[in-house]
């Protein structure tokens, strides 16, 4: 899911766009509006402000962490 940051709360919110990271990074620059479930406002954003939240990436251990 492509996420953006709510400018009012600073929290990550889903945009409703499903994409894998590689596809999203290759996409053209675009402008969108997303309704925020946190502050109930519509946020305008450009593609470069978004990121892909992939559950598998969150679950994978990061190479810079040591056990």
Residue frames relative to the residue before (quaternion, step in Angstrom):
aa qw qx qy qz dx dy dz
X 1.0000 0.0000 0.0000 0.0000 0.00 0.00 0.00
X 0.3816 -0.6937 0.5621 0.2392 3.56 -1.00 0.89
X 0.1428 -0.7995 0.5831 0.0203 3.53 -0.87 1.07
X 0.0963 -0.7447 0.6524 0.1026 3.54 -1.34 0.38
X 0.4779 -0.6491 0.5069 0.3056 3.55 -1.29 0.22
X 0.4112 -0.6779 0.5522 0.2576 3.56 -0.89 0.97
X 0.3891 -0.7489 0.4805 0.2385 3.63 -0.63 1.05
X 0.6479 0.5177 -0.3249 0.4546 3.60 1.15 -0.43
X 0.7990 0.2924 -0.1457 0.5048 3.59 0.82 -0.99
X 0.3979 -0.7200 0.4740 0.3141 3.58 1.18 -0.54
X 0.5593 0.6149 -0.3823 0.4036 3.59 1.28 0.01
X 0.5315 -0.6139 0.4842 0.3257 3.55 -1.24 0.56
X 0.0468 -0.7871 0.6150 0.0092 3.56 -1.01 0.87
X 0.4677 -0.6689 0.4914 0.3039 3.61 -1.07 0.65
X 0.3805 -0.7402 0.5153 0.2047 3.55 -1.08 0.78
X 0.5016 -0.6343 0.4358 0.3952 3.57 1.22 -0.40
X 0.5919 0.5396 -0.3668 0.4733 3.59 1.29 0.00
X 0.1722 -0.7755 0.6005 0.0915 3.57 -0.78 1.04
X 0.2112 0.7566 -0.5918 0.1810 3.56 -0.84 1.03
X 0.4030 -0.6457 0.5657 0.3173 3.53 -1.22 0.39
X 0.6999 -0.5097 0.3049 0.3968 3.55 -1.19 0.55
X 0.6747 0.5047 -0.3073 0.4422 3.60 0.84 -0.95
X 0.6645 0.4979 -0.3074 0.4648 3.60 0.91 -0.87
X 0.6592 0.5092 -0.3146 0.4553 3.57 0.94 -0.86
X 0.6639 0.5055 -0.3089 0.4564 3.59 0.95 -0.82
X 0.6896 0.4599 -0.2736 0.4880 3.60 1.16 -0.56
X 0.5149 0.6688 -0.4179 0.3362 3.60 1.22 -0.26
X 0.5798 -0.5759 0.4459 0.3651 3.52 -1.26 0.47
X 0.5813 -0.5516 0.4511 0.3929 3.55 -1.23 0.38
X 0.0679 0.8005 -0.5911 0.0716 3.56 -0.86 0.95
X 0.3364 -0.7039 0.5959 0.1903 3.51 -1.37 0.37
X 0.0320 0.8061 -0.5886 0.0523 3.59 -0.88 0.92
X 0.2645 -0.6934 0.6332 0.2197 3.50 -1.41 0.09
X 0.0671 -0.7855 0.6150 0.0120 3.54 -1.04 0.84
X 0.3794 -0.7038 0.5513 0.2383 3.55 -0.96 0.89
X 0.3046 -0.7765 0.5336 0.1399 3.56 -0.80 1.07
X 0.3465 -0.7544 0.5202 0.2005 3.58 -0.70 1.06
X 0.6128 0.5640 -0.3474 0.4310 3.60 1.23 -0.30
X 0.8249 0.1830 -0.0806 0.5287 3.60 0.70 -1.06
X 0.4266 -0.7481 0.4153 0.2931 3.58 1.35 0.03
X 0.5369 0.5906 -0.4194 0.4324 3.60 1.18 0.51
X 0.4304 -0.6377 0.5541 0.3179 3.57 -1.30 0.22
X 0.1654 -0.7922 0.5836 0.0670 3.57 -0.81 1.05
X 0.2749 -0.7310 0.6040 0.1588 3.57 -0.93 0.96
X 0.0779 0.8078 -0.5773 0.0904 3.55 -0.94 0.90
X 0.3626 -0.6895 0.5853 0.2248 3.53 -1.31 0.51
X 0.6879 -0.5118 0.3273 0.3972 3.57 -1.18 0.59
X 0.6689 0.5225 -0.3221 0.4192 3.60 0.89 -0.82
X 0.6188 0.5357 -0.3494 0.4560 3.61 1.24 -0.21
X 0.6609 0.5202 -0.2995 0.4505 3.58 1.24 -0.35
X 0.0999 -0.7625 0.6333 0.0872 3.53 -1.34 0.23
X 0.4508 -0.6756 0.5143 0.2753 3.54 -1.24 0.44
X 0.2053 -0.7532 0.6172 0.0979 3.53 -0.84 1.08
X 0.0102 -0.8050 0.5914 -0.0459 3.54 -0.38 1.27
X 0.4588 -0.7084 0.4611 0.2740 3.61 -0.57 1.12
X 0.6416 0.5258 -0.3411 0.4422 3.61 0.97 -0.75
X 0.6411 0.5165 -0.3257 0.4649 3.60 1.08 -0.67
X 0.6460 0.5104 -0.3271 0.4638 3.60 1.06 -0.70
X 0.6945 0.4863 -0.2745 0.4537 3.59 1.02 -0.78
X 0.6106 0.5720 -0.3523 0.4193 3.58 1.15 -0.56
X 0.4890 -0.6499 0.4831 0.3243 3.59 -0.99 0.77
X 0.4064 -0.7094 0.5260 0.2345 3.55 -1.03 0.80
X 0.5342 -0.6746 0.4026 0.3121 3.60 -0.87 0.90
X 0.6753 0.5017 -0.3071 0.4449 3.62 1.10 -0.49
X 0.5974 0.5356 -0.3793 0.4608 3.61 1.24 -0.08
X 0.1884 -0.7716 0.5955 0.1205 3.54 -1.01 0.76
X 0.4108 -0.7186 0.5103 0.2334 3.52 -1.09 0.69
